[in-house]
């Protein structure tokens, strides 16, 4: 709700706002992106525009959704779950996550469960 309010305050009409993702219809200028980034940072959010960061954010969002917003427990192992959500090789995702975050996907999953 906070992100959606910030978008509307900047005159941007989102098509959808989901955990970690915003879909908008029109292309934003560099000035609009800069203003939006400043606006979002003022409320504790930020724009992510590089591919690695987007992938890490997708992994985190999948885990947060599984742990905090799902009524059922994991019926498969975590690696298969992540692979099914992100559609990339788990070894690549695991190495990327560890490199960028300094922890493993499994440890992040456990910390979310706690």
Residue frames relative to the residue before (quaternion, step in Angstrom):
aa qw qx qy qz dx dy dz
X 1.0000 0.0000 0.0000 0.0000 0.00 0.00 0.00
X 0.6397 0.5303 -0.3228 0.4532 3.55 1.03 -0.81
X 0.6628 0.4975 -0.3027 0.4707 3.57 0.92 -0.91
X 0.6475 0.5158 -0.3184 0.4618 3.58 0.92 -0.86
X 0.6437 0.5119 -0.3208 0.4697 3.60 0.99 -0.78
X 0.6475 0.5112 -0.3188 0.4668 3.60 0.99 -0.79
X 0.6261 0.5331 -0.3305 0.4632 3.57 1.02 -0.78
X 0.6878 0.4807 -0.2808 0.4658 3.55 0.85 -0.97
X 0.6178 0.5392 -0.3409 0.4598 3.59 1.08 -0.68
X 0.6890 0.4460 -0.2620 0.5076 3.58 1.16 -0.61
X 0.5325 -0.6545 0.3895 0.3693 3.59 1.28 0.04
X 0.5174 0.6156 -0.4164 0.4242 3.57 1.24 0.47
X 0.2081 -0.7820 0.5799 0.0939 3.54 -0.76 1.06
X 0.2267 -0.8049 0.5328 0.1297 3.62 -0.32 1.20
X 0.4435 -0.6479 0.5459 0.2925 3.55 -1.17 0.63
X 0.7796 -0.1100 0.0774 0.6116 3.56 1.09 -0.79
X 0.1219 -0.7500 0.6459 0.0740 3.53 -1.22 0.62
X 0.0503 0.7890 -0.6050 0.0941 3.54 -0.55 1.25
X 0.7228 -0.4145 0.3144 0.4549 3.54 -1.29 0.15
X 0.8659 0.0482 -0.0723 0.4926 3.56 -0.52 1.21
X 0.7671 0.3011 -0.1712 0.5399 3.60 1.23 -0.06
X 0.0805 -0.7573 0.6470 0.0371 3.50 -1.13 0.81
X 0.1281 -0.7724 0.6173 0.0771 3.56 -0.93 0.86
X 0.0177 -0.7927 0.6090 -0.0220 3.54 -0.79 1.08
X 0.5548 -0.6453 0.4289 0.3031 3.54 -1.17 0.61
X 0.7915 0.3194 -0.1564 0.4970 3.58 0.80 -1.01
X 0.5184 -0.6037 0.5078 0.3301 3.56 -1.26 0.47
X 0.3049 -0.7625 0.5439 0.1724 3.59 -0.89 0.93
X 0.4690 -0.6499 0.5189 0.2975 3.56 -1.13 0.71
X 0.6667 -0.4870 0.3683 0.4274 3.59 -1.26 0.25
X 0.6327 0.5280 -0.3281 0.4618 3.58 1.05 -0.77
X 0.6556 0.5023 -0.3138 0.4684 3.59 0.94 -0.86
X 0.6445 0.5167 -0.3205 0.4636 3.59 0.99 -0.83
X 0.6466 0.5185 -0.3132 0.4637 3.57 0.99 -0.84
X 0.6609 0.4955 -0.3039 0.4748 3.60 0.94 -0.88
X 0.6535 0.5088 -0.3104 0.4665 3.57 0.98 -0.86
X 0.6347 0.5304 -0.3268 0.4572 3.59 0.97 -0.84
X 0.6536 0.5059 -0.3016 0.4753 3.58 0.94 -0.89
X 0.6565 0.5185 -0.2955 0.4613 3.56 0.96 -0.92
X 0.6842 0.4784 -0.2868 0.4698 3.58 0.91 -0.90
X 0.6355 0.5303 -0.3333 0.4515 3.60 1.00 -0.77
X 0.6181 0.5656 -0.3467 0.4217 3.59 1.08 -0.65
X 0.7491 0.3244 -0.1985 0.5424 3.59 1.24 -0.41
X 0.6803 -0.5531 0.2711 0.3973 3.57 1.22 0.51
X 0.6278 0.4967 -0.3505 0.4861 3.60 1.19 0.36
X 0.1125 -0.7903 0.5943 0.0981 3.57 -1.27 0.14
X 0.4952 -0.6220 0.5141 0.3219 3.54 -1.28 0.41
X 0.1575 -0.7547 0.6296 0.0957 3.55 -1.05 0.79
X 0.0066 -0.8509 0.5246 -0.0269 3.55 -0.63 1.07
X 0.6407 0.4893 -0.3764 0.4565 3.62 1.13 0.07
X 0.6560 -0.5822 0.3313 0.3477 3.55 -1.12 0.77
X 0.6571 0.5139 -0.3205 0.4487 3.61 0.92 -0.86
X 0.6690 0.4976 -0.3026 0.4619 3.57 0.89 -0.90
X 0.6280 0.5288 -0.3342 0.4629 3.58 1.04 -0.75
X 0.6535 0.5095 -0.3126 0.4644 3.58 0.97 -0.84
X 0.6382 0.5143 -0.3213 0.4742 3.59 0.95 -0.86
X 0.6580 0.5109 -0.3052 0.4613 3.58 0.95 -0.89
X 0.6315 0.5228 -0.3330 0.4658 3.61 1.03 -0.72
X 0.6328 0.5192 -0.3291 0.4709 3.58 1.00 -0.80
X 0.6657 0.5013 -0.2971 0.4661 3.58 0.87 -0.96
X 0.6640 0.5073 -0.3081 0.4547 3.59 0.91 -0.90
X 0.6313 0.5257 -0.3349 0.4615 3.60 1.00 -0.79
X 0.6793 0.4817 -0.2896 0.4718 3.58 0.93 -0.89
X 0.6495 0.5093 -0.3196 0.4655 3.60 0.90 -0.86
X 0.6465 0.5109 -0.3154 0.4706 3.58 0.95 -0.85
X 0.6537 0.5148 -0.3082 0.4612 3.59 0.93 -0.89
X 0.7423 0.4327 -0.2355 0.4543 3.58 0.78 -1.02
X 0.8241 0.3085 -0.1220 0.4593 3.58 0.77 -1.04
X 0.7981 0.3000 -0.1389 0.5038 3.60 1.09 -0.54
X 0.6158 0.5214 -0.3481 0.4771 3.57 1.21 0.39
X 0.3972 -0.7374 0.5023 0.2150 3.54 -0.99 0.87
X 0.7378 0.3827 -0.2266 0.5077 3.57 1.19 -0.32
X 0.4989 -0.6515 0.4836 0.3047 3.54 -1.20 0.55
X 0.6505 -0.5174 0.3956 0.3908 3.52 -1.32 0.33
X 0.1994 -0.8113 0.5438 0.0796 3.59 -0.64 1.15
X 0.7134 0.2998 -0.2189 0.5944 3.56 1.31 0.03
X 0.6159 -0.5293 0.3737 0.4481 3.59 -1.15 0.03
X 0.6842 -0.5286 0.3293 0.3795 3.53 -1.25 0.57
X 0.6418 0.5389 -0.3396 0.4270 3.60 0.93 -0.81
X 0.6621 0.4850 -0.3126 0.4782 3.61 0.95 -0.78
X 0.6215 0.5416 -0.3367 0.4551 3.57 1.04 -0.76
X 0.6760 0.4857 -0.2883 0.4732 3.59 0.85 -1.00
X 0.6495 0.5209 -0.3145 0.4560 3.59 0.91 -0.89
X 0.6684 0.4987 -0.3092 0.4570 3.59 0.95 -0.80
X 0.6917 0.4710 -0.2762 0.4727 3.60 1.09 -0.63
X 0.7673 0.3726 -0.1847 0.4882 3.59 0.94 -0.88
X 0.2568 -0.8087 0.4900 0.2001 3.61 1.21 -0.49
X 0.5891 0.4896 -0.4109 0.4944 3.54 0.92 1.01
X 0.6715 -0.5008 0.3710 0.4008 3.56 -1.28 0.42
X 0.4854 -0.6988 0.4415 0.2848 3.59 -0.79 1.00
X 0.6142 0.5504 -0.3643 0.4326 3.61 0.97 -0.72
X 0.6404 0.5098 -0.3172 0.4790 3.57 0.99 -0.84
X 0.6749 0.5004 -0.2949 0.4551 3.58 0.86 -0.99
X 0.6571 0.5198 -0.3050 0.4528 3.57 0.95 -0.89
X 0.6738 0.4872 -0.2924 0.4723 3.58 0.91 -0.91
X 0.6448 0.5195 -0.3140 0.4644 3.58 0.97 -0.87
X 0.6613 0.5127 -0.3041 0.4554 3.57 0.87 -0.97
X 0.6746 0.4964 -0.2928 0.4613 3.58 0.87 -0.95
X 0.6530 0.5291 -0.3066 0.4468 3.57 0.97 -0.89
X 0.7433 0.4168 -0.2205 0.4745 3.57 0.84 -1.00
X 0.7826 0.3708 -0.1761 0.4681 3.59 0.83 -0.99
X 0.3941 -0.7371 0.4706 0.2827 3.60 1.18 -0.39
X 0.7142 0.2958 -0.2386 0.5878 3.57 1.25 0.42
X 0.5314 -0.6299 0.4518 0.3415 3.57 -1.21 0.29
X 0.6458 -0.4921 0.4061 0.4194 3.54 -1.30 0.29
X 0.6509 0.5344 -0.3154 0.4374 3.57 0.94 -0.88
X 0.6666 0.4865 -0.3029 0.4766 3.60 0.95 -0.84
X 0.6169 0.5240 -0.3426 0.4771 3.58 1.08 -0.69
X 0.6307 0.5347 -0.3167 0.4648 3.59 0.99 -0.87
X 0.6707 0.4943 -0.2938 0.4686 3.59 0.89 -0.93
X 0.6567 0.5038 -0.3202 0.4609 3.60 0.93 -0.84
X 0.6370 0.5100 -0.3350 0.4712 3.60 1.05 -0.62
X 0.6458 0.5202 -0.3196 0.4585 3.57 1.02 -0.74
X 0.6432 0.5064 -0.3181 0.4782 3.58 1.07 -0.74
